[in-house]
Every structure is written in C-alpha cells, then in structure tokens.
C-alpha cells in the first residue's frame, strides 16, 4: 500500500470536514487523487473493502489481530464509542470508514511501499503550524495528479448530495 492521499488524510495531514459524518466526502477527493473512481459513500465502502482484500498483508502487519472476527468487533467498538459522545446512532457505513481511518492512521511508516508528499491540490494541508510538509516528506516524490480533477469531484458531490 502506498502512502498516498488517503493515508495522508487518515494520518491527519489534510484538513477534515467539520461534520464527522462527511469524512467520506473528503475521502472521495483522496481516493480519486490516488487513481480510483468513487462517487458516493457506497463506493467509498466498496473501495475500503477492496483495500482490506487487496492489501491483506498490510493490514495484518498494521494490526496483529486482523481478521473477520476482529473486523466485526471493531465495528461494535466504533458504534459504542460514537454513542458516548453523540445522541444519534452511527451507521455501519460510517463505522467502517472510521475503523479504516483508525487502522491506517496508526500504521507505521515502514509498512508503506511508497510515500508521496501531501499537496494542497487535493485538500487543504493541516498541521501547518506544527510540522513542515517539506521537512517531514523530504526526498519523497510528488504524487502524479494528471488525471485528478478537483473541480469535477466538488461539482459531483454538491449536485449528488444536496
């Protein structure tokens, strides 16, 4: 698995939507920038499941307990944690998104095959005052964004999800 836009987002290098339930929209930008086509929350969930399947070795290394039983336990944990701080119920889809983000956010940098430097061409960079992207990602390649169209993603999300 490459340390691309999705990983940078999960690790907090990109600013997140104010509403936690809109994180999937942020992920659409990142997934598109990493070279896949996704259009809605269900596509994001399918993409996550594909990553769990395609990158199984990565997730086993990132979490020693990775497997179907662990997966369902984590869904329950995400929902339980959500209920401590919110009055509404967390959907399974949102629980999967939060679980994926959590696993990726704590994965050690050595688990990633290639690391790309975060860029504000995808989403605004966060941690501007705390760390310098140039210093933290010194020697890393710029991600090829030739086929990424930020305006198209923005228009689609605003038309489709009114």
N, C-alpha and C positions, 0 to 999 in steps of 0.2 A: 504494500500500500504506500502510495506517495504522500508526502506532507504537502498537499496542495491547499486549495482554498477551503475545502470542507474541514480539513484538520485544523487549519489556522483559525477558522471560525469556532470550532469546538474548543480550542485551547484559549480562546478569548482575544485573539489578535484582531478581530473585526468587531465593530460595534454591533450590538444586538438590538432588535426591536424592543420597544418599551413593554409591550404586551408579550409575556412568555408564550402564549398560545399562537403567536405569529412567528415564532422561530423557524417554522417550516418554510415561510416565505423567504427568510434570509438564506436558508439552505438551498432554495431554488437557485438563487444567484450563484452560490458557491458550486453547486453540483453542475450547473451549466458551464461555469468557468473551467471546471475540471474535465469538461468534454462530454457530458451526458445530457440528454434531453429529458427534462421533467417539467410538468406543467401544473400539477396540483398536489395536495397533501398525500393523496393515494400514490402518486408517482414517487414522492419522496420516500414513503414507507416501502414501496417495492424496491427502490434503489438501496435502501438500508438493508433489506433482507438479502438482496443480491450481494452486497458487501459482506454480510455475515457468511454467506455461502462461498463467494469467490475468494475472500480473504480469511478463511477459517484459521489458518496457521497464525496469521497476525493476531487475531482475537484470542487465540489460545495462549499466545505469548504475552499479550497485554493483560490477560486475566486468567489465572490458573484454573478457574472453575467454569470456564466457558463450555456451555452445552445447553441442551433444551431445558433441563430442569432449572439450571441457573437462569436462563432467559426468562422463564415464567416467574421465578422468584423475584427477579429484578423488576418485572412489570408490576407486581404487587407492591414491592417496596416503593417504586416511583409514585404509585397512586396513594399509598399510605402517607408518604412524605408530603405530597401535594395537599392532602386533606388536613394536615396540621396547620397550614398557612392560608388555605382558601376555603370558601364555602361551597363552591361548585365542584362537581366531580370531574376528574381527569379522564379523558377518553383513552382507549387503548392506543390509538394512533399517536397521541401526544406523549403517552408514557414511553412508547417505543423510541420516539425522537429524543426525549430527554435521556433515556437509557443509553442510546447510541452516542450522544454527545458526551455523556459522562465517561463512558469507557474510553473513547478517543481522547478526551481531554487529559486523562491521567497516563496515557501510554507514553512510554519512554521514547525519546527522540531516536534512539538507535534502532527501534523497530521499523522505522520508515525507510523505504528503499531510496527515495529521492526527496529532497526538501526544496521547495520553491519559496522565494521571498514574498511575503504578503504585499499586496498593492491596493491602493485606493481606487483602482479602476474597477474593482469588484464591489466592495463595500467600504465605508469609511474605516480607517485604521483606528483601533482603540489603543490604550496604553501609551498614548503619545508622550505623556509626561514621564512615565515610569521607565520605559525602555526605548532605545532607538532601534527601529526595524533594521536599519543599515548595519548596526553593530551586532545585533543578535543573529542576523542572517548573512553575515559577511561570507562571501565565497559561494553563496547559493545562487542558482540560476533564476532568471526571471521566468515566470510561467508564460507559456505561449497562449495568448488570448486572441489569436487571429479570428477564431470563429465565435467568440463570446460577444453578444450584443446586449449590453446592459439596458439600453432603452427598450428593446423588444421585451425583455423579461419584465421590466417595470410596467409597460403598457399591458401586457398579458395579465399580470397579477391584478392590476387595477380594474381591468374590464371584467375578468372572470370572477373576481371575489368581492363584488360590491355588496 
